Amino acid sequence: MAILKAVAELLGIVVLRFPMPKNLWSVLLMTMNAASLIFIQTPYGQAVFAAAIAGLVIMLFIYMKQGFVRLLGVGHIFWIPLLIWLALNLPDKNEDLALYWWIVGLLCTNSISLVVDIIDLGRYVRGERQPHYRWDHS
């Protein structure tokens, strides 16, 4: 039950507590990764889905122990090999246009997010370790 509560709180924070346009960016990022379910019959969809679930597990563990800290982006660590693999193995645009453009969009959104994650990790390492968003207003 604690895990479901943590998932709901994380989603609530990024959708409802983040200011605009940060919340819109977060919804776009989640949507791009969740779209892996549309392409789950392909190795691309399976790889993105696996990276998303593995990352979510790490983020939930961190959130449940420390709250919404700048370390959460560590959960995106699986994106680094994923993005390299996707970039080196783009599908043929002529064979599946939707799959091709989803991957191009995913490469863009996840790469931008990784830059933010690296900045946040640096801030965490330099001492910004307090939760910077809370669900419960405390």
N, C-alpha and C positions, 0 to 999 in steps of 0.2 A: 504494500500500500504506500509506503514511503517513496518508492520509485515513481509511482503514478503521480503522487503529489509533487515531487520534484520536476517531473516532465511538465505538468500543468503550470507550475510556477515559472519555469524557464520560458515556456511559450508566452505566458502572461506578461512577463517582464519585457521580452523583445517585441511583442505586438502592442501591448497596452501602456507600458511604462517608458519605453524609449521615446524620445521626442521625434517629431517629424523632422527631416526625412529619414532619420536613422531607422525608425520602425518599418518604413516602406522598403528600405534596403534589405532589412532582415527578412521580411516576408518574401521579397524577390529571391534572396539567397536560398531560403528554405524551399520555395517553390521550384527553383531550378534543380535542386538536389532531389526533391521528392518526385520530380518528373522522371526520375530513373525507373519508377514503377511502370510508366508508359512503355519504356524500352527494356523491360526486365527480361524479355526473351533474348536479348543480345548480350554479348560479353560486356559491352559498354554500360548498359543499364545495371547489370549484375555487379560490376566493379564499383560503380558510383553508389549503389544501394549499400553494398558491404562497407564502403568507406564511411558513409553517412551513419550507419548503425554503430560501427566501431567507435567513431568519433563521439556519437551521442552517449555511449556508455562511459567514455572517459569524462565527458563534460558533466554527466550526472554525478559521477563519483566526486569530482572536484566541487560541484555545486552543493552536494549534500554535506561535504566536510567543511567547506570554506565560504559558501555563499557565492554571490555573483561577482567574482574577482576577475582581475585582468588575466589570470592564468587559464581561463576557460578555453581560449583559442587553441590551447595545446591539443584539444580534441580534433583539431583540423590537421594534425600531423600526417594523417593518412592521405590527405589531398596532395602532398608533395609528390610521392611516387605515382599517384593516380593521374595528376595533371601532366606529368612527364609522359606517362604511358599514353594518355589520350592524345597529346600533341603529336607524338611519334606515330600514332596509329589512327589518324582521322579516317573515318569511313569515306567511301567514295560518294561525293555529293550527287552524282548522277544515279546512284543506286537507291539512296534513301535520304532525300533532301531534309526531311524533318529531323532525322537522327543527326545528320551533319550539323545543322544549325543549332540544335540543342547542345551538342558538344562544344561548338564554338562559343555559344553563350555561357556555358558552364565553365569553360576555360577562362573566360573574361571575369565572371562574377567571383569564382572561387580564388582566382589569382589576386584580385583586388582585396578580397577578404583576408587572404594570407598576409598581405602587406600590413593590414590593420592588426592582425594577430601578432605579428612580429613586433610592431610598435607597442602593443599592449604587454607583450611578454617582457620587453625591455623595461617598461614602466614598473611592472611587477618586481622584476629583479632589482631595480633601483629603490624599492621600498613601498610602492603603492599597492599594499596588500589588503586593504580594507574593501569590503564589498561596496561597489559604487552604484548598485541598484538593489532594491529590496522589493519583495512582493508584499510583505506584511506592514510596511510603513514604519518599522521600528528602527 
